[in-house]
């Protein structure tokens, strides 16, 4: 009996340590993703729970920078922007916040709550689950069946489609919950998703025994759904920007510094710690040990966050050196993967480090995501030399052309090449196809409507 008791006790201790490490990892990831305001709020919440933590906010005299950002819902089948909800309710609540709020109304065990929290923290910005179920099961020491049960619970939350593992599952989840979904819509997406995306409508019509006009009606319904449900928590808003990094220039020398004056800091409440420690009570000692440990790993998390953002900023400046040194120079093509490989971190870490983080430069304040861009070349003419044209500008033109096209006779890639050429912008047909893909715009044959 004693051996059995020792075994159970060790197993419980191991599981407890595993859960603590999982929670700490989850919060470290969250700290990297937070902007200045969210980071301060997060630490102040921790201070409310931990009397050994005092939070000293960064200076509140931030530079008077404002940036307006917009995010719209994306399109599964490449429809015009007007086919999608243009106005999304303005909210400061994050997707994670909204999902955790819905958790409060469920009757769950502590293990189920932990699994559900793990899944929520594993969602990407679009609301998709990016972690395999067996990985979650292994991390939490539970069965895949238990994880799947919590995933199904998550997929029942709002917004509809959250917790999906791919676009197909996301759309199916929304069809299931939509009162006005057309007949055969679920069956069509379930059994003919690839054919539908590629507009092999005759094959679908034959397989489901329906008319082309029925498929068109289903298509019109599908494009009203949101294949990226997490995006509804981002809307057009004015942001008061506090730079995370400052770029200093001395001649041709560029130096990146973390804007520490705006960062919140933590201070250990040494006086309270000694006063409580003097009681020499066992329970108090255990409490102090736990809270002191939390202070230590939060401090390390802050240091790691600062280091990661700084290293990412330095790598960006190395790649975009000409942009910072010479006015009028355009950005060089740069990807998250390149930076990740250069500083030896995962690509998702770079993504979190640049999202919502800003750099103050001589030219102005830029979100770090701005520096990840490809470029095209403007055709030389008699009046002007050839120069770079932002790929973002090209994409806007392509989107505009497609928005205004006749849907019964959509524009071919070659026609778009010719239309850009009329504006003295030289782009290959292959490049058009690439940018169409990045805009989620299908080929002309797949954009064609029949009614």
N, C-alpha and C positions, 0 to 999 in steps of 0.2 A: 504493500500500500504506500509506503514511504517513497519507493522508487517511482511509482506511478504519479504520486503527488509532485515530486521533483520534476518529472518529465512535463507534466501539465503546466507547472509554474514557469519552466524554461521556455515552453512553447508560447505561453502568453507574453512573456517578456520579449521574445523574438518578434512576435507579431506586433506588439506595442512599439518597439523600436522601428520596425518596418513602416508602420503607419505614420510615425513621427517624421521619418525621413521623407516619406511621400508627401506629407503636408508641407514640409520645409522646401522641398524641390518645387512643388506647385507654387508656393508663395515667392520663391526666388525668381521663377519665370514671370510671375505677375509683376514683381518689382521692376524687372527690366522693361516690361511693356508699358508701365505707367508713365504718363507725363508728369511734370513737376507738381501740378495741382493734385492729381490722383495719388501720387507718391506721398505727399504731405498728409492727405486725408487717411491713407492706409496706415501710416505710422502713428497718427494721432489716435486712430481706433485701437492700435496695439497698446498705446500708452494708457488707454482707459482700462485695459485688461491687465496691465503689468505695471505695478507701482514703482518698479526700478527703472522705468523708461521715462525720460523727459524729452519731448520733441521741441527743437528750436527751429522754427520755420526760416526759410531763406528770406532775404530782404524783400519787402513788399513794394519797393520802388523799381519795378521792372520797367524796361524800356517800353515806350509807347508804340508797340508794334501790333498791328491787327492783320489777320489773314482770313479771307473767306474761303471756306472749303465746301465742296459739293460732292456728294456720292449718290448716284442713282442706282436703282435696281437694274440688274443685268437681264439679258434676254436669252432664253434658251434657243429659240429658233431664228434669231436675227431680225425681229420685227422692229419697226420704228420706235423711237423713244416714246411717241405719243400713245403707243399701245400699252405702255406700262404706267403704273401710278407715279405721277410726276412729283407729287407732294407727299412727303413722309412726315409724320408728326414729330416735331422737334422735342427732343428728350435728352436729358443728361444721363439717363440710365443706360448702362452697358448691357449687352446680351447676357453676360454672366450674372449681373445683378438681377435681371428680370427672371432668369431661370431659377436662381437661388431663392427668390421671393416666392415662386410657385412651389418650391419644395416644402415651405413652411406648413402647407395645408395637408401634407401627406403623413400617414402613420407608418413610420419605418423604423427598423432597428438601426443601431449606430453603424453597423457594418454596411447596411444598405445605403445609409446617408453618405458614408465615406465613398462608396463606389459611385454613387450618383454625382457627388462633388468632383471626383476624379474625372468622370466623363465630361462634365461641364467645362472643367479647366482644360480638357483636351480638344475642345472645339476650336476651329479656326475662325477668322473674322466673318466668314460667310455662314457659320453655323454648322459646318460639316465636321464629323468625327474623323480625326486624323490618326487615331491610335488603334491598333488591332486589339480585338477583344482578349486574345490570349496574353497580350502584353499587360493589359489592365489586370487580368486574373492573376498573373504571376506576381505583379507588384503588390497586390492586396492580399495575396494568399487565399483566394477564393476560387470557385469554379467558374468556367466560362458561362455556364448556364445562369449563374447568379448575376454575372455582368450583363448578359443578354437581357435578363429580366429588367434590370435598371435602365438599359438602353431603350427598351420598349416604353418604360415609364417616361424617360426623357423625350422620346419621340411623340408623346402625347401632350407635351407642353406647347405653349405659344411662344414664338410664331410657328405656324404649321410648317412642317418640313425640317425643323431643327433636329439635329442628331443623325441626319442621313449620312450615309457613307459615300454616296455619289449622286450625280444629278438625277439619275433614273429613280433611285429610292426617294429622293427629295420630292420629286413630282408626284410619285405614287402616294406618298404620305399626305400630300395636299389634296389630291383627287379623292382619297378616302374620306376626308373630312369636309368636302365641299358639297353643299346641298344641291347646287345646280350643275353638277358635273354631267356632261352629256353621256348618254348610253354608250357603252363600249370604250369610253375614254380610258378607264383603268386597264381593261383588257388589252387595248391597243399599246399603251406604254409598257405594260408588263411583258407582252410577247413580241412587240415589233418596235422597240425603242430605237434601235439603230436604223431600221428601215424608215421610221417616221422622221428621224433627224436628217436622213438623206433623201427624204421626199420620194421614197419608192411607194407611191400611193396606190398604184394598181395592184401591187403585190399584197398590200394591206387590205385593200377592198376585196380582193379575191379570198384572202384568208379569213376575214371576219364576216364576209357576206354582206357588206354594206356598200353604199354608193359613194362616189367621189365627193359629192356635196356634203355627205355626212363627215367624211374625213376633214374637209375644209372647216366645218363647224367645230370639230374637236380641236383642230389646229388653232382656230381663233380663241378657243377657251384656254388651251394650254399656255398660250403666250400671255394670258392675264395672270398666270401663277408666277411665283418668285423662286427661281432656282437657287437664290442666295439669300435665304431668310434672315441671316444675321445682319445683312446690309441695312435693314430697316432701322437699326439703332444708330445709324450714321446719317445725318441730314445736313442741309446747307445751314451754316451758322457762322457767326463771327467769332473768331478765337483771339483772345489776348495772349500773344505769344511771349513766352519767356525762353530765351535761348539756352540750350543745354551746353553748347560749345561756342567758343569764340575763336575766330581765325585772326591771328595777328600777322602783320606783314612788316618786314624790315628789309627793304630793297627787294631782292629776289628770294629772300628766305621767308618761308611760311611756317608758322607754328600754331598748332591746335591746342587750346586749353579748355578744360572743363570749367563751365561757369559756376564755380563752387559757391559764389555769393548768393545764388538763387536756390541752391539745394538745401532741403531740410537736413538738420543734423540731429543726432541722438546723444543724450548725455545720461550717464549712469548715476542714479540717485544713491550715492555712496553713504550719505548720512542716514537715509531710511534703512539701507541694507545693514549697517552696523547696529542701528538701534534694534531692529528685529532679530538680528543674529545674537544679540546679548541675552535674549530670552532663553536660549539654549533648549528650546522645546523641539522635539523630534519632528512634529508636523510642520512647524515653521521653517526648520532647516530644509526639509524636503521642498517646501514651497519656494524658498529663496533660491535653491539650486535650480529648480525648473525655470524660474523667471530670469535668473542670471544667464542661464543657457540660452533662453530665447533672445535676450539682449545681444549676446555674442553673435548668434547666427544672423540676426537682423543687421547688425553692424557689418558683418562679413558680406551679407547680401548687398548692402549699399555700396561697399567698396568694389564688389564685383561688377555691379551695375555701372558705376562710374568708370571703371577700367574698360569694360566692354564698349560703352558708348564712345569713350576717348579713342580707343584703338580703331573702331570703325570710322570715326571722323578723320583720323590721321590717314587711313588707307584711302578714303574718298579723296582727300586733298592731294595725295600722291598721284592718283589717277586723273584728277581734273585740274592739275597744276596750271595749265595754260589758261583755263577759264578764269582762275583767280588772279593771275598775273597780268593778263592782257585784256583790256576792255573790248568787248565785241567778239571775243572768241567763244565758240560754241562748245557744249559739253561733248566729251568723248563717250562712245558706247561703253556701258558699264552694267554688270549684272550683280545681283546679290551673291550668286555662286562664286564669282571672282573674288569678292571681298572675303567671303567665308573661307575660301581656300587659302587666301593670303594671310589671314590672322588665325587660321586653324580653329575655326568654330563651325557649328552646324549652320546651314543656310537659314533655318528658322530663327536662330539666335540673331543673325544680322537683320532679319525682317523685323523682329521685335525691337531691336536697337534703333532702327531708323524711323519706325512708325510713330508719328506724333512728336518727334524730337527735332529741334531746330538749331541751325548754326548762324551766328552773326558774322557777317563778312563786310568788307568795304562796299561791295555792290548792294548789300541789303541782307535781309534775313530769309533763309531758305529752309524748308523742311528737308531733312536728309534724304528722303525718298526722291526729291527733285533731281538729285545728281545721278540717278540710275536711268539713263536714257540712251537710245540709239540715235543715229543721225542719217539724213539723206543728203544728196547733193543737188543744188539748184543749177540748172543748165546755164552755161556761159552764153552771154549775148554780146552784141557789139557795144552796148552801152555799159555793161557791168561784167565784172569777173565772176566766175563760179564761186559759190559759197555754200555753207551748210544750211540746211533747213531742218528744223526739229521734226522728228518722227511724230510727235504729238500734233503738230500743225497739219501734217499729212493725214493723220487719222481723222482729225476734225473735218477735213475736206471730204474724205471718203465717206464718213458718216453722213455728212450733209448731202452728198450726191445720192446716197442710198435712200435717205429719208424722203427726198423729193422725186425719186424715180417713179415711173409708171409700174405698178406692181404686176400688171398683166404682161409687161415687157421689160423686166428688170435689166439694169446695166450689166454688161459683161466686164470682166477685168480689163480687157483691151480697150473698151470704151472709156473706162475710168482713167487708164493710162493717157488716152488722147485728151481727156478733159483736163487732166493735170498739166499736160504738155502745153495746152492753151494758156496756162498760167505760168509758163516758163519753169515748170518743175518737172525734172526728168526722173521718172521712176519706172523700173521694169515691171512687167506683168507678174513676175514671180514675187516681187516685193509687195505688190498689191494684194496678192493671195495671202501673204504672210500677215499683213496688217489687218486684212479682213478677219483672219482667224483670231487675232488678238482683240478685235472688237466684237467677236462672237457674231460676225455677219456671214451667213452661208453664201455659197456660190450663187450666181444668177439663176441657175436651174432650180435650186432649192428655195429661192425667194419667190419664185413665180407663183402667183395665185391663179386659181381657175375660175373664181367667181368674185 
